[in-house]
Each structure stands twice: as structure tokens, then as C-alpha cells.
Amino acid sequence: MNTNSNIIARRREILEDTIQHFNSNNRSVVNNNRRCLYSGNGCAIGRLIKDKELCLTLDELNGGWSDTSVVSVWPLLPDELKELGQKFLVSLQTLHDIEEYWDINGLSVSGHLKHLDIAKHYCQ
């Protein structure tokens, strides 16, 4: 089990990696419901899951309407993600999912504000 300081450091690392990786052109692959898929490299949470079969399973849950706040998703996540906390993962997923938070270069102004809010609440 990781210590609280290790968890905070890991959250910070994941948050920074997420904002460095994504921009408005690469941040999602969507299903028929226009929901982001865990499989592939377009999902902030899916990128963190090593078991790509699990990602495919998560894609299909609840008819494709599932995120880390959904009761059926949380128990299936790997322990190393669950130890980061559901609220952090939901915040990370929200940052990723909201179109207005991104532009061609990465975070938009509103995305930068959301990033700072997540960092303040979960990475200090």
C-alpha cells in the first residue's frame, strides 16, 4: 500500500501527464452514444489501465454510458487506480471529457482553471 504522499505524487504525475498528452484533436474515441471509450489511447482513465481486455469490458458496461463514478465500473478498476480515489479519477475524467477545456494546443483557459482546481484539491 502506498503512503498518502506517494498517492499525492502519483496523482500529480497522472494529472500532468494527462494535460501534456491531450489536445482537442486527440482526446477521445467515442461510441454510438458519443461517450468516450476506455479502449485505445483517447481516454484519460483508459490510458492508465494496463489490461486492455478490461478496457473493452468497461466500454460495454451500461450500454456505453459508464464512467468512474458509475457503481458498476468502480469495483472493476485495478487497485492501483482505486487507491488514487474515486473523486480524483472522476475529476480527471471530467477534465478530459469536457470539450471546452481543450484547444489545439492542449488546455484552454477554462481547462487550465479546472487543472488548477484538481491540483489544489487532490495533489497537495
Secondary structure, 3 states (H helix, E strand, C coil): CCCHHHHHHHHHHHHHHHHHHCCCCCCCCECCCCCECCCCCCCCCHHHCCCHHHHHHHHHHHHHCCCCCCCCCHHHCCHHHHCCCHHHHHHHHHHHHCHHHEECCEECHHHHHHHHHHHHHHCC
